[in-house]
């Protein structure tokens, strides 16, 4: 019978540690290692092994280098088809010259958070300066992780695995607030141009981007999901 010896892996200055059990050699001389999921409270749920991958460490490093403020979130399964695996809690983003606030964010997959941070800096802040004449100060969201289905279906939403963010509005340094709900159709020509520009920019960084022209459920926000791939969908 193999004896399991815990091994603690840490991400250096990022203060993210994960316990990975490491099997010692068996009586036959063979050895193996695996990661074990943290069991949730309440009824037991099907669990998949959790592992620390090189890309996770690389993503955390990239977020830090981009000037984002965040805290790694412990891996957890929170319900059937719902989980926060490889996620971070973002509290601020970096622009070219300032710190960008972000509100109402929950855990988000690190890769999606990195795409969000890059979009905020290169897509949103620069568009705000060029089109509206003022830098971005804060992005208001409707959240990220939520254990729920796609509206009107029995299929789990990308929010259920913290792979999506809903974005409601953008607050500028001069005090203006440009919201999807109010300004997509009724804003000034510059505000409407800004919102369409940042949506197109999001389509170059996320695998799925949905906005007011997709359906009524998205009339008041941009839904951004995953990272760009060959099957991207932008509406």
C-alpha positions in Angstrom: 0.0 0.0 0.0 1.4 3.4 -1.0 2.0 6.0 1.6 0.9 9.5 0.7 3.3 12.4 1.6 1.9 15.9 1.1 4.0 18.3 -1.0 3.3 22.0 -0.9 3.9 24.0 -4.1 3.9 27.8 -3.8 3.9 30.5 -6.5 6.6 32.6 -4.9 5.7 36.2 -4.4 2.2 35.6 -5.5 1.3 33.8 -2.3 -0.5 31.0 -4.0 0.1 27.6 -2.5 -1.4 24.2 -3.4 -1.0 20.9 -1.6 -0.2 18.1 -4.0 0.0 14.6 -2.5 3.1 12.7 -3.7 3.1 8.9 -3.5 6.2 7.3 -2.1 7.7 4.2 -3.7 5.6 1.1 -3.3 7.0 -2.3 -2.2 7.6 -3.1 -5.9 9.8 -0.1 -6.3 7.3 1.9 -8.6 6.3 5.4 -7.7 3.6 7.7 -8.9 2.0 11.0 -8.0 -1.4 12.6 -8.4 -3.4 15.6 -7.1 -6.5 15.2 -5.0 -9.6 17.4 -5.2 -10.8 19.2 -2.1 -14.1 17.7 -1.1 -16.9 20.2 -0.7 -19.1 20.3 2.4 -22.5 18.6 2.2 -23.3 15.7 -0.2 -20.3 14.3 -2.0 -20.0 15.3 -5.6 -18.1 13.7 -8.5 -14.5 15.0 -8.4 -11.8 15.2 -10.9 -8.1 15.4 -9.9 -6.7 18.8 -9.4 -3.2 19.5 -10.6 -0.7 22.4 -10.6 0.2 23.0 -14.2 3.0 25.2 -15.6 0.5 27.4 -17.5 -1.2 28.2 -14.2 2.0 29.6 -12.8 2.7 31.4 -16.1 -0.7 33.0 -16.0 -0.3 34.3 -12.5 3.0 35.7 -13.4 1.6 37.4 -16.5 -1.2 39.0 -14.4 1.3 40.3 -12.0 3.5 41.7 -14.7 0.5 43.4 -16.3 0.0 45.4 -13.1 -3.2 43.6 -12.0 -4.0 43.2 -8.3 -5.4 39.8 -7.5 -5.6 36.9 -5.0 -5.5 33.3 -6.1 -8.6 31.4 -5.1 -8.6 27.9 -3.7 -9.8 25.2 -6.1 -13.3 24.0 -5.3 -16.3 22.1 -6.7 -19.4 24.0 -5.6 -22.2 22.0 -7.2 -23.0 19.7 -10.1 -21.2 21.2 -13.1 -20.0 24.2 -11.0 -16.4 24.9 -9.9 -13.8 27.5 -9.3 -10.7 25.8 -10.6 -7.5 27.8 -11.4 -9.3 31.1 -10.6 -8.3 34.4 -9.2 -10.1 37.3 -7.5 -9.3 40.5 -9.4 -9.4 43.7 -7.4 -7.7 46.2 -9.8 -6.1 46.3 -13.2 -3.3 48.3 -14.8 -3.5 50.8 -17.5 -0.6 52.6 -19.3 -0.4 55.2 -16.6 -2.8 54.4 -13.8 -4.6 51.8 -11.7 -8.0 50.8 -13.0 -10.7 49.8 -10.6 -13.1 46.9 -11.1 -16.3 46.3 -9.2 -18.5 43.4 -8.4 -16.1 40.7 -9.5 -16.1 37.2 -8.2 -13.6 34.4 -9.0 -12.6 34.2 -12.6 -10.4 31.7 -14.4 -6.9 33.0 -14.6 -6.7 33.0 -18.4 -10.0 34.9 -18.7 -8.8 37.3 -16.1 -5.6 37.9 -18.1 -7.6 38.5 -21.3 -9.8 40.9 -19.3 -6.8 42.8 -18.0 -5.3 43.2 -21.4 -8.6 44.3 -22.9 -9.1 46.9 -20.2 -5.7 48.4 -20.9 -5.3 48.2 -24.6 -8.9 48.1 -25.8 -11.0 50.1 -23.3 -8.7 52.7 -21.7 -7.1 53.7 -25.0 -10.5 53.8 -26.7 -11.9 56.0 -23.9 -9.0 58.5 -24.4 -9.2 58.5 -28.2 -13.0 58.7 -28.6 -14.2 60.3 -25.3 -11.2 62.4 -24.4 -10.8 60.9 -20.9 -8.9 57.9 -19.4 -10.8 55.0 -18.0 -11.1 54.9 -14.2 -13.2 51.8 -13.4 -15.1 48.9 -15.1 -18.4 48.0 -13.5 -19.3 44.3 -13.9 -22.4 42.2 -13.0 -20.1 39.5 -11.8 -18.2 36.5 -13.1 -18.7 33.2 -11.2 -22.3 32.0 -10.7 -23.5 28.4 -10.4 -26.4 28.6 -13.0 -27.6 27.5 -16.4 -27.8 29.5 -19.6 -31.0 31.5 -19.5 -33.9 29.4 -20.8 -31.9 26.2 -21.0 -30.7 23.2 -19.0 -27.1 23.8 -20.1 -24.6 25.1 -17.6 -23.4 28.7 -18.3 -19.8 29.5 -18.7 -20.3 31.5 -15.5 -20.7 28.1 -13.6 -17.0 27.5 -14.1 -15.9 31.1 -13.7 -15.1 31.3 -17.4 -17.2 34.5 -18.1 -17.6 38.1 -17.0 -20.6 40.3 -17.5 -19.7 44.0 -18.1 -22.3 46.7 -17.4 -20.5 50.1 -17.6 -17.3 52.1 -17.8 -16.5 55.0 -15.5 -14.1 57.7 -16.8 -11.6 59.8 -15.0 -13.7 62.9 -15.7 -16.7 61.4 -13.9 -18.7 60.3 -16.8 -20.3 56.8 -16.7 -21.0 55.1 -20.0 -23.3 52.1 -19.6 -24.4 49.4 -22.1 -28.0 49.7 -20.9 -28.4 53.5 -21.4 -25.8 54.4 -24.0 -25.7 51.6 -26.5 -28.7 53.1 -28.4 -29.4 56.4 -26.6 -26.0 57.7 -25.8 -24.2 60.5 -27.6 -22.6 59.5 -31.0 -19.2 59.4 -29.3 -20.5 57.1 -26.5 -22.2 54.8 -28.9 -19.0 54.6 -31.0 -17.0 53.9 -27.8 -19.2 51.0 -26.8 -19.1 49.4 -30.3 -15.3 49.9 -30.4 -14.7 48.2 -27.1 -17.0 45.3 -28.0 -15.1 44.7 -31.3 -11.9 44.9 -29.3 -13.2 42.2 -26.9 -14.0 40.0 -29.9 -10.2 39.8 -30.5 -9.5 38.5 -27.0 -12.4 36.4 -25.9 -13.9 33.3 -27.5 -17.5 34.5 -27.1 -18.7 38.1 -26.8 -22.5 38.8 -26.6 -24.1 42.3 -26.5 -27.3 44.1 -26.9 -27.7 43.1 -30.6 -27.5 39.4 -29.7 -30.7 39.1 -27.7 -32.8 40.9 -25.0 -31.1 39.0 -22.2 -27.9 41.0 -23.1 -29.5 44.4 -23.6 -27.7 45.8 -20.5 -24.3 44.2 -20.6 -21.4 42.6 -22.6 -20.9 38.9 -21.9 -17.3 37.9 -22.5 -16.3 34.3 -22.2 -13.2 32.2 -22.6 -10.1 33.2 -24.5 -9.8 33.6 -28.3 -9.8 30.4 -30.3 -10.8 29.0 -33.7 -14.5 28.8 -32.8 -15.0 32.4 -31.6 -18.5 33.9 -31.7 -19.0 37.6 -31.6 -22.5 39.3 -31.6 
